[in-house]
Amino acid sequence: MSIDDLTIGEVKQLASMFAAQNNVQTTLNGMINKKVIIRTYSAGVWFGTLSEKAGNEVILKNARRMYRWWAKESISLSAVSIYGVKHEDSKIIEAVHSVWLEAIEIIPCTEVAIESLEGAPNVQAS
């Protein structure tokens, strides 16, 4: 079969397939420069700005390790991304400039969660 033998319907199907692939990539790239929570394989949970993503590797800027977290409402990390954390029950480390992580979950944050996480006090050793 040559490209010259394709029907208009087949061309539309091909165009639709390529558009769908492009939309997936656009959606993933749409998280770049957004505030997110990253769950990693072995380095815990982090909050910061997603700078780069390649496969399951990410670079997070202004990254705060969430050593211990407690959602303001509900019980999950997803709830933290929506409602933020209870400051008195959470231990959030001060931000590092950037960190390379191996992500298993990337969760975009709401404005409420961003304010809560950015406003969390830096944990002090006791």
PALUMRO-344411 format. One record per residue (C-alpha): residue number from 1; x, y, z. Coordinates in steps of 0.2 Angstrom, whole numbers, plus 2048, in hexadecimal, padded with zeros to 3 digits. Example, Ala and Ser with C-alpha at 12.3 -4.5 7.8 and 13.67 -1.06 7.14 Angstrom:
2
(1 (83E 7EA 827))
(2 (844 7FB 824))
% end
This chain:
126
(1 (800 800 800))
(2 (806 811 7FC))
(3 (801 822 804))
(4 (7F9 826 7F3))
(5 (7ED 818 7F6))
(6 (7E6 81E 806))
(7 (7D4 823 807))
(8 (7CF 833 810))
(9 (7C8 829 81E))
(10 (7D9 820 821))
(11 (7E2 831 820))
(12 (7D6 837 82E))
(13 (7D9 828 838))
(14 (7EC 82A 837))
(15 (7EA 83D 83B))
(16 (7E0 839 84A))
(17 (7ED 82C 851))
(18 (7FB 839 84F))
(19 (7F0 846 858))
(20 (7EC 83A 866))
(21 (7FF 837 869))
(22 (803 849 868))
(23 (7F5 84D 875))
(24 (7FD 841 881))
(25 (80E 849 87F))
(26 (806 85A 881))
(27 (7FD 855 891))
(28 (80D 84F 899))
(29 (817 85E 894))
(30 (808 869 89A))
(31 (80F 865 8AC))
(32 (820 86C 8A8))
(33 (822 87C 8B3))
(34 (813 877 8BE))
(35 (814 874 8D1))
(36 (812 862 8D4))
(37 (815 854 8E1))
(38 (820 846 8DC))
(39 (820 835 8E3))
(40 (830 82C 8E0))
(41 (836 81A 8E0))
(42 (843 81C 8EE))
(43 (845 82F 8F3))
(44 (834 832 8FB))
(45 (828 840 8F6))
(46 (82D 851 8EF))
(47 (824 861 8EB))
(48 (82A 86E 8DE))
(49 (82A 874 8CD))
(50 (82B 867 8BF))
(51 (839 86D 8B4))
(52 (83D 85E 8A9))
(53 (836 84C 8A6))
(54 (83D 83E 89C))
(55 (835 82D 89E))
(56 (834 82B 8B1))
(57 (842 837 8B5))
(58 (83E 849 8BA))
(59 (847 858 8BF))
(60 (83E 862 8CD))
(61 (843 874 8D1))
(62 (841 87D 8E1))
(63 (83D 86B 8E8))
(64 (838 868 8FA))
(65 (839 856 901))
(66 (829 852 90A))
(67 (831 847 918))
(68 (820 845 920))
(69 (80F 84C 91A))
(70 (7FE 84C 920))
(71 (7F0 852 915))
(72 (7E5 860 91B))
(73 (7D6 856 915))
(74 (7D4 844 911))
(75 (7E3 838 912))
(76 (7EC 836 902))
(77 (7FA 83E 8F9))
(78 (7EE 843 8EC))
(79 (7E4 84C 8F9))
(80 (7F4 856 8FE))
(81 (7F5 85B 8EB))
(82 (7E3 862 8ED))
(83 (7E2 869 8FF))
(84 (7F4 86A 905))
(85 (7FC 864 915))
(86 (7F9 867 928))
(87 (809 870 92C))
(88 (809 86A 93F))
(89 (809 858 939))
(90 (814 859 92A))
(91 (827 85A 928))
(92 (82C 863 918))
(93 (83F 867 915))
(94 (844 878 90E))
(95 (846 879 8FB))
(96 (855 874 8F1))
(97 (859 87C 8E1))
(98 (855 86C 8D6))
(99 (855 859 8D8))
(100 (855 84B 8CC))
(101 (848 83E 8D0))
(102 (841 82D 8CA))
(103 (82E 831 8CA))
(104 (820 824 8CC))
(105 (813 831 8CE))
(106 (811 843 8C9))
(107 (803 84C 8D1))
(108 (7FF 85E 8CC))
(109 (7FA 86A 8DA))
(110 (7EC 876 8DD))
(111 (7EF 888 8E2))
(112 (7E9 884 8F4))
(113 (7F6 875 8F5))
(114 (804 880 8EE))
(115 (801 88D 8FB))
(116 (801 880 909))
(117 (810 877 903))
(118 (81A 887 8FF))
(119 (815 88E 910))
(120 (819 87F 91A))
(121 (827 883 927))
(122 (838 87B 924))
(123 (83A 86C 92F))
(124 (847 86E 93C))
(125 (851 860 944))
(126 (84C 85C 956))
% end
